[in-house]
Amino acid sequence: MNGNDLLRKAAEILVNSRHTTVFTGAGISVESGIPPFRGPDGLWSKYDPIFLDIDYFYRNPEKSWKLIKEIFYDFMGKAQPNPAHYAVAELEKMGIVKAVITQNIDNLHQEAGSKIVYEFHGTTRFLTCMRCGKKWEYTPELLEKIPPVCPDCGGILKPDFVFFGEPIPEPAHSASLREAEIADVFLVIGTTGEIYPAAMIPKIAKKNGAQIIEVNVSPSSYTYEITDIFLQGKAGEILPALVEEVKKLK
């Protein structure tokens, strides 16, 4: 099949689906200016990932927080949703997409209008006090002092995303596994399928009978193993085109 035929086939699968779940990785946010973690232009080519190790954070909160603030708040915090995020939100509004599972911590799905989003690796949007456990929504004022401290008790705050050495947060973990059980279609966007345990979610969905539609600029570890339809290209171009095909069929 050529590209147009594949796009049309993917649209047919979505329109006829009972429960489509979207699963996204760093690739969907690259077009918003957020670099991936891995690869030649990834963050780990420029920074030592030790600053996101939970034990290192406990021992060196000021050193960790200097880089966390620079990368995740001063730089990534300026990112805006791109056409791919808006297309996913539109598919949800149309009643096709029932949930989004994202490995990203950038909150761009919610900013684009997606309502049901399970953040597998947490989010930059909230900070939690390591002493009293109180959760605070991020504001620039909270980061005026590094490391930031809890306005209530003075304990050190930690961003609500998963550090190396930490478990996947609940309820995102259980909810993602449930989506892999109940979905009949998984729309996989912008992920290499190499980060575990997240990478297992589409594979579990496939074992449970889901059809897999994949959107990626290059083949991933899913492409030749579980993918039924591979739409190759930029998510910001393919997803809006897919929405238009879906509209023709609705």
Buried (B, 14 or more C-beta within 10 A) or exposed (E): EEEEEBBBBBBBBBBEBEBBBBBBBBBBBBBBEBBBBBEEEEBEEEBEEBBBBBEBBBEBBEBBBBBBBEBBBEEBBEBEBBBBBBBBBBBBEBEBBBBBBBBBBBBBBBBBBBEBBBBBBBBBBBBBBBBEEBEBEBEEEBBEEBBBBBEEEEBBBBBBBBBEEBEBBEEBBEBBBBBBEBBBBBBBBBBBBEBEEBBBBBBBBBEEEBBBBBBBBEBBBBBEEBBBBBBBBBBBBBBBBBBEBBEEEE
